[in-house]
Amino acid sequence: MPAFVALLRGVNVGKAKRVSMPELRGLLSGMGYTGVATLLNSGNAVFRAPSGTPEKHAADIAAAISTRLKIEVPVVVKSAGELAAIVSRSPIKAEAEEHSRLLVAFVQDSKALSALAAIEPLVAPREQFVVGKHAAYLFCPAGILESKAWEARLGKAGKSATTRNWATVLKLQALANEPDD
């Protein structure tokens, strides 16, 4: 059965939009998804579904969160294959100790990636920023909190994107690649 990765934008940051991971797993299981697993406390889930597109799953999950949990949360869903392509096509390579400084911006509709180009003028000399076909990549060697480009992704240009660091992306890929029980 195909695996998918759901990425919730802006949950469990501060006191707003709190979603517990057991609650998220229960919600997804209640929707009929199987093999549901969450990663960290920041709205990352892997699940399996016999059919449906990533766009349909994203809309259904966002609607269920709104209805059942009473919060509005943008949701991006990628198939395991899409996630593998995003990982393999990363134009930026980071050593293992730098994985927390390489960020991937995910969008549901790849057309939204063009809006992220507005961040380019804010990229510092040592930083790297590339908008790819299916994701955008930002490497902040001085740390993400020091990056004006990272800060800008919270603005208008980044409203349709959700970001994860490379370490998290690789862990999600490993979960999505686990054998179907």
KEKE-3310 file (N, C-alpha, C; in steps of 0.2 Angstrom, whole numbers, plus 5000, padded with zeros to 4 digits):
npx = (5004:5003:5014:5013:5018:5013:5013:5011:5008:5015:5011:5011:5020:5024:5010:4999:4988:4989:4993:4992:5003:4998:4985:4984:4988:4978:4967:4971:4971:4957:4952:4954:4967:4981:4995:5000:5011:5020:5032:5043:5037:5031:5021:5022:5019:5017:5009:4998:4989:4976:4972:4970:4976:4990:4986:4972:4972:4979:4969:4959:4964:4967:4954:4948:4955:4951:4938:4937:4947:4946:4954:4963:4974:4986:4990:5002:5005:5015:5019:5028:5036:5037:5044:5056:5061:5063:5072:5083:5086:5091:5100:5109:5122:5124:5135:5133:5133:5128:5115:5104:5104:5101:5088:5072:5059:5043:5029:5012:5007:5017:5018:5018:5030:5037:5034:5043:5055:5056:5063:5076:5085:5088:5097:5111:5129:5137:5126:5116:5103:5091:5078:5070:5062:5052:5053:5060:5077:5087:5102:5109:5123:5128:5118:5100:5093:5100:5098:5092:5085:5078:5070:5062:5054:5043:5035:5024:5029:5031:5020:5013:5021:5029:5042:5056:5070:5085:5088:5076:5069:5076:5073:5059:5058:5064:5055:5044:5048:5048:5044:5027:5016)
npy = (4994:5011:5024:5039:5056:5067:5084:5096:5113:5125:5120:5117:5127:5138:5143:5143:5133:5119:5102:5087:5073:5059:5062:5066:5055:5046:5053:5052:5038:5036:5041:5031:5028:5018:5011:5022:5034:5045:5059:5067:5082:5090:5090:5080:5066:5049:5039:5026:5023:5016:5022:5038:5055:5065:5078:5077:5069:5079:5089:5083:5079:5092:5097:5088:5090:5103:5102:5092:5095:5109:5119:5128:5122:5123:5109:5099:5086:5073:5060:5045:5042:5055:5062:5055:5059:5073:5072:5066:5075:5086:5101:5105:5100:5093:5091:5078:5083:5096:5095:5101:5113:5114:5117:5112:5118:5114:5113:5111:5113:5114:5126:5136:5137:5147:5159:5159:5164:5177:5178:5177:5189:5191:5182:5178:5180:5168:5159:5147:5146:5138:5136:5122:5110:5104:5107:5119:5124:5129:5133:5137:5141:5148:5146:5144:5154:5165:5169:5180:5176:5164:5170:5177:5168:5166:5176:5184:5177:5164:5158:5148:5137:5124:5121:5109:5103:5095:5083:5079:5077:5066:5057:5056:5051:5038:5032:5032:5023:5011:4994:4988:4983)
npz = (5000:4996:5003:5012:5017:5029:5032:5044:5045:5056:5069:5086:5090:5100:5110:5103:5091:5095:5094:5099:5096:5099:5097:5084:5077:5081:5074:5061:5059:5062:5051:5042:5037:5037:5046:5053:5059:5069:5070:5080:5088:5080:5070:5060:5050:5045:5034:5027:5012:5002:4990:4982:4980:4984:4985:4988:5000:5008:5008:5014:5027:5032:5033:5042:5054:5056:5058:5069:5078:5079:5074:5062:5051:5039:5028:5020:5009:5004:4993:4996:4985:4980:4990:4991:4979:4981:4991:4984:4974:4980:4978:4987:4997:5013:5027:5040:5053:5050:5047:5053:5049:5036:5027:5021:5011:5009:4998:4993:4980:4967:4960:4969:4973:4966:4972:4983:4978:4981:4992:4989:4988:5002:5006:5014:5011:5014:5014:5006:4993:4985:4973:4969:4958:4965:4978:4989:4995:5008:5015:5030:5036:5047:5056:5058:5065:5064:5051:5039:5027:5031:5041:5033:5027:5034:5030:5018:5006:5010:5015:5010:5011:5021:5032:5035:5044:5037:5044:5049:5038:5032:5042:5041:5028:5030:5038:5029:5020:5027:5028:5023:5034)
capx = (5000:5007:5015:5012:5020:5009:5017:5007:5012:5014:5008:5015:5025:5021:5004:4993:4988:4992:4990:4996:5004:4993:4978:4985:4988:4971:4963:4973:4968:4950:4950:4955:4973:4985:5002:5001:5017:5022:5039:5044:5031:5030:5016:5025:5015:5018:5003:4997:4982:4976:4971:4970:4982:4993:4982:4966:4974:4980:4963:4955:4967:4966:4947:4947:4958:4947:4931:4937:4951:4944:4960:4964:4981:4988:4993:5006:5006:5019:5019:5035:5040:5039:5049:5062:5064:5065:5079:5088:5087:5093:5106:5114:5124:5127:5138:5128:5133:5125:5108:5099:5105:5099:5080:5068:5052:5038:5022:5007:5007:5024:5018:5019:5038:5040:5034:5049:5060:5056:5068:5083:5089:5090:5102:5118:5135:5138:5120:5114:5096:5089:5071:5070:5056:5047:5054:5066:5082:5090:5107:5111:5129:5128:5112:5094:5091:5104:5097:5086:5081:5074:5065:5057:5050:5037:5031:5019:5031:5032:5013:5010:5026:5031:5049:5058:5077:5087:5088:5069:5067:5078:5069:5053:5059:5065:5048:5040:5051:5048:5039:5020:5014)
capy = (5000:5017:5028:5046:5060:5073:5089:5101:5119:5129:5117:5116:5132:5143:5141:5142:5128:5114:5096:5081:5067:5054:5064:5066:5048:5044:5057:5049:5031:5036:5043:5025:5027:5013:5012:5029:5035:5052:5060:5073:5085:5096:5089:5076:5060:5045:5034:5022:5023:5012:5026:5045:5059:5069:5084:5075:5068:5085:5093:5079:5080:5099:5097:5084:5094:5109:5099:5088:5099:5116:5123:5129:5121:5120:5103:5097:5079:5071:5053:5042:5044:5063:5064:5052:5064:5079:5071:5064:5080:5092:5103:5107:5094:5096:5085:5076:5088:5102:5093:5105:5120:5113:5117:5110:5121:5109:5116:5106:5114:5116:5132:5140:5138:5153:5165:5159:5167:5183:5177:5177:5195:5191:5176:5180:5178:5161:5154:5144:5145:5135:5134:5117:5109:5101:5110:5124:5122:5134:5131:5142:5139:5152:5144:5147:5160:5171:5170:5184:5173:5160:5174:5180:5162:5167:5182:5182:5172:5158:5156:5141:5132:5122:5119:5104:5102:5089:5077:5077:5075:5060:5052:5054:5046:5031:5030:5031:5017:5005:4989:4989:4977)
capz = (5000:4996:5009:5011:5023:5030:5036:5046:5046:5061:5075:5092:5090:5105:5113:5098:5087:5099:5091:5102:5091:5099:5094:5077:5075:5081:5069:5054:5060:5062:5044:5038:5035:5041:5047:5055:5064:5069:5071:5084:5091:5076:5065:5055:5051:5039:5034:5021:5010:4996:4985:4983:4978:4990:4986:4991:5007:5012:5009:5019:5034:5035:5035:5048:5059:5057:5061:5075:5083:5079:5072:5055:5050:5032:5028:5014:5009:4998:4992:4997:4979:4979:4996:4988:4973:4984:4994:4979:4970:4983:4975:4992:5001:5020:5032:5045:5059:5048:5044:5056:5046:5029:5027:5015:5011:5005:4996:4990:4973:4965:4957:4974:4974:4963:4977:4987:4975:4984:4998:4987:4990:5009:5007:5016:5007:5015:5014:4999:4993:4978:4972:4964:4954:4969:4985:4990:4999:5011:5019:5034:5040:5054:5060:5055:5069:5061:5044:5037:5023:5035:5044:5028:5025:5038:5027:5012:5001:5013:5018:5007:5012:5028:5032:5039:5043:5033:5048:5050:5031:5031:5046:5038:5022:5032:5040:5023:5017:5031:5024:5024:5038)
cpx = (5005:5008:5015:5015:5016:5013:5012:5011:5010:5011:5013:5021:5022:5015:4998:4994:4992:4989:4995:4997:5000:4987:4979:4985:4981:4966:4965:4970:4961:4948:4952:4962:4977:4992:5004:5007:5018:5029:5040:5037:5029:5025:5019:5022:5017:5012:5003:4990:4982:4975:4971:4976:4984:4988:4975:4967:4975:4974:4959:4957:4966:4958:4945:4950:4954:4941:4932:4942:4950:4950:4961:4972:4982:4992:4996:5007:5010:5019:5027:5039:5042:5044:5055:5065:5066:5072:5084:5090:5090:5100:5111:5115:5126:5129:5133:5128:5129:5118:5103:5099:5103:5091:5077:5061:5048:5032:5018:5007:5013:5024:5019:5026:5040:5039:5040:5055:5061:5061:5075:5087:5091:5095:5108:5123:5136:5132:5119:5106:5095:5082:5071:5063:5050:5048:5060:5070:5085:5095:5109:5117:5130:5122:5106:5092:5094:5102:5091:5082:5076:5068:5060:5052:5043:5032:5026:5022:5031:5025:5011:5015:5027:5038:5051:5066:5078:5086:5081:5067:5069:5075:5062:5053:5060:5059:5044:5042:5051:5043:5032:5019:5008)
cpy = (5006:5021:5035:5050:5066:5078:5095:5108:5123:5127:5117:5121:5137:5139:5140:5136:5121:5107:5091:5076:5061:5056:5064:5059:5045:5047:5053:5042:5031:5038:5037:5024:5022:5015:5019:5029:5043:5053:5067:5076:5091:5095:5085:5069:5056:5040:5031:5023:5019:5016:5033:5048:5062:5075:5082:5073:5074:5089:5089:5079:5087:5100:5094:5087:5100:5107:5096:5092:5106:5121:5123:5128:5119:5114:5102:5090:5077:5063:5051:5043:5051:5065:5061:5057:5070:5078:5070:5070:5087:5094:5105:5101:5097:5089:5084:5081:5095:5101:5098:5112:5120:5112:5116:5114:5116:5114:5110:5107:5117:5123:5138:5142:5145:5159:5165:5162:5174:5183:5178:5183:5195:5186:5179:5177:5170:5156:5152:5144:5143:5133:5128:5116:5107:5104:5116:5122:5128:5131:5137:5140:5142:5150:5148:5153:5166:5173:5174:5181:5168:5164:5176:5174:5163:5172:5179:5177:5165:5155:5150:5136:5130:5119:5113:5104:5096:5083:5075:5074:5068:5055:5050:5050:5039:5028:5028:5024:5011:5000:4989:4982:4973)
cpz = (5000:5002:5007:5018:5023:5034:5038:5047:5052:5068:5080:5092:5095:5108:5108:5094:5089:5096:5094:5096:5092:5096:5087:5074:5075:5076:5062:5054:5059:5055:5039:5036:5040:5042:5049:5060:5063:5071:5074:5086:5086:5070:5059:5056:5044:5040:5027:5019:5003:4990:4987:4981:4984:4991:4990:4999:5011:5013:5015:5026:5036:5037:5041:5054:5061:5061:5068:5080:5084:5078:5065:5054:5042:5032:5021:5015:5003:4999:4994:4991:4978:4984:4993:4983:4976:4988:4989:4975:4973:4980:4980:4996:5008:5024:5037:5051:5057:5046:5047:5053:5038:5029:5020:5015:5006:5004:4993:4983:4971:4962:4963:4976:4971:4968:4982:4984:4978:4990:4996:4988:4997:5010:5008:5011:5008:5014:5006:4999:4985:4978:4967:4961:4959:4977:4984:4995:5002:5016:5023:5038:5046:5058:5057:5059:5067:5054:5042:5031:5026:5038:5039:5026:5029:5035:5022:5008:5004:5016:5016:5008:5020:5027:5037:5038:5040:5037:5049:5043:5030:5036:5043:5032:5024:5035:5034:5020:5021:5027:5027:5028:5035)
residu = (MET:PRO:ALA:PHE:VAL:ALA:LEU:LEU:ARG:GLY:VAL:ASN:VAL:GLY:LYS:ALA:LYS:ARG:VAL:SER:MET:PRO:GLU:LEU:ARG:GLY:LEU:LEU:SER:GLY:MET:GLY:TYR:THR:GLY:VAL:ALA:THR:LEU:LEU:ASN:SER:GLY:ASN:ALA:VAL:PHE:ARG:ALA:PRO:SER:GLY:THR:PRO:GLU:LYS:HIS:ALA:ALA:ASP:ILE:ALA:ALA:ALA:ILE:SER:THR:ARG:LEU:LYS:ILE:GLU:VAL:PRO:VAL:VAL:VAL:LYS:SER:ALA:GLY:GLU:LEU:ALA:ALA:ILE:VAL:SER:ARG:SER:PRO:ILE:LYS:ALA:GLU:ALA:GLU:GLU:HIS:SER:ARG:LEU:LEU:VAL:ALA:PHE:VAL:GLN:ASP:SER:LYS:ALA:LEU:SER:ALA:LEU:ALA:ALA:ILE:GLU:PRO:LEU:VAL:ALA:PRO:ARG:GLU:GLN:PHE:VAL:VAL:GLY:LYS:HIS:ALA:ALA:TYR:LEU:PHE:CYS:PRO:ALA:GLY:ILE:LEU:GLU:SER:LYS:ALA:TRP:GLU:ALA:ARG:LEU:GLY:LYS:ALA:GLY:LYS:SER:ALA:THR:THR:ARG:ASN:TRP:ALA:THR:VAL:LEU:LYS:LEU:GLN:ALA:LEU:ALA:ASN:GLU:PRO:ASP:ASP)
# end
